[in-house]
Amino acid sequence: MEVLNHTVINLIIFVLAIYVGYHVVWNVTPALHTPLMAVTNAISAIVIVGAMLATGLTLGTPGKFFGTLAVALAAVNVFGGFLVTRRMLEMFRKKEPKKLIADKSKENA
């Protein structure tokens, strides 16, 4: 006889992970956001693999639904992480020197 259903245990772990993740992310200093995003992308890639395995091995419809949802959300997280990282790295690129107004008027003539 089971004391708690496996679904209830998994739901409790899921809620605790949301709570801990929320507090971890919101207490990070701005200087650490880029390294944190790189680690988040790596973790999300692992989550995608785990969610695919869980979805493939699950027999019930709710399990397949939530597994598919986990794969989709982790994929969005990885994609968004790469966009944010790319945007932050573009901030450090050297910009072209600005042309003088007189140079622009010569080009138009």
C-alpha positions in Angstrom: 0.0 0.0 0.0 1.4 3.3 -1.1 1.4 6.2 1.4 1.5 8.9 -1.3 0.9 8.6 -5.0 3.9 9.1 -7.3 2.1 12.0 -9.1 1.7 13.8 -5.8 5.4 13.4 -5.0 6.3 14.7 -8.5 3.9 17.6 -8.1 5.5 18.6 -4.7 9.0 18.4 -6.2 7.8 20.6 -9.2 6.3 23.2 -6.9 9.5 23.3 -4.8 11.7 23.6 -7.9 9.6 26.6 -9.0 9.9 28.3 -5.6 13.7 27.7 -5.3 14.3 28.7 -9.0 12.4 32.0 -8.6 14.4 33.0 -5.5 17.7 32.0 -7.0 17.2 33.9 -10.3 15.8 37.1 -8.7 18.7 37.4 -6.2 21.5 37.3 -8.8 23.5 40.5 -9.3 23.4 42.0 -12.8 27.1 41.3 -13.4 26.4 37.6 -13.3 23.5 37.4 -15.7 25.6 36.4 -18.8 27.3 33.5 -17.0 24.0 32.5 -15.5 22.4 32.5 -18.9 25.1 30.2 -20.3 24.6 27.7 -17.4 20.8 28.0 -17.8 21.1 27.0 -21.5 23.2 24.0 -20.5 20.7 22.9 -17.9 17.8 23.4 -20.3 19.4 21.2 -22.8 19.6 18.5 -20.1 16.0 19.1 -19.3 15.0 18.7 -22.9 16.8 15.3 -23.1 15.2 14.2 -19.8 11.7 15.4 -20.9 12.0 13.5 -24.1 13.0 10.3 -22.3 10.2 10.8 -19.8 7.6 11.5 -22.5 8.7 8.4 -24.5 8.6 6.1 -21.5 5.3 7.4 -20.1 2.2 5.3 -20.7 -0.6 7.7 -19.6 -2.0 10.6 -21.6 -1.4 13.2 -18.8 2.3 12.2 -18.6 2.7 12.5 -22.3 1.1 15.9 -22.3 3.2 17.3 -19.5 6.4 15.7 -21.0 5.6 17.4 -24.3 4.9 20.7 -22.5 8.3 20.3 -20.7 10.1 19.8 -24.0 8.4 22.9 -25.5 9.1 25.1 -22.6 12.7 24.0 -22.3 13.2 24.6 -26.0 11.8 28.1 -25.7 14.1 28.7 -22.7 17.2 27.6 -24.7 16.2 29.7 -27.7 15.6 32.8 -25.6 18.8 32.3 -23.7 20.8 32.2 -26.9 19.1 35.4 -28.1 19.8 37.2 -24.8 23.4 36.0 -24.8 23.9 37.1 -28.4 22.4 40.5 -27.6 24.7 40.9 -24.6 27.8 39.9 -26.6 26.9 42.5 -29.3 27.2 45.2 -26.7 30.9 44.4 -26.4 31.7 44.6 -30.1 33.6 47.6 -31.4 31.4 50.1 -33.2 32.4 51.8 -36.5 33.6 55.3 -36.0 30.9 57.9 -36.8 31.3 59.9 -40.0 31.4 63.6 -39.9 28.4 65.6 -41.3 30.7 67.2 -43.9 31.7 63.8 -45.2 28.0 62.9 -45.6 27.3 66.0 -47.6 30.2 65.3 -49.9 28.9 61.8 -50.6 25.4 63.1 -51.5 26.8 65.7 -54.0 
